[in-house]
Amino acid sequence: MCASPAAKARGQGSRWSWPARLTEPVLFGTLDWMLVYVDANLYDHIEKGGRMPPEHRVPVEHCAAFRDARLSGHLSAYLSLTDVEELLGDWDRPERRPAAVRGLRHARDLDRLNGLRA
């Protein structure tokens, strides 16, 4: 049976039994750099702004903090070809092209389009 140390201390086990650990133990220290994947939905939520439900809005200060972390070298983000395809998904509809361009601009502003990966 796998259970957390806290659960074991309380005398509680897990109903799941696994033959191996699913995670490595936490290492102590600091995280100097992080590589993140940003999904196309983020760009869509930024682009729609106030038209999104409040729980899905991306505050400007969060975008600024993301950019600052990336520019300082503490965070690297990459944009996949799948994201680009999603951002350009409505390109054949002329009325949707401005939104596609805005989405690509958000991707450029957040990720700088560095390290585009397939």
Summary of the structure (lengths in Angstrom):
residues: 118
radius of gyration: 20.1
end to end distance: 39.3
largest distance: 62.6
contacts: 244
relative contact order: 0.15
helix: 48%
strand: 8%
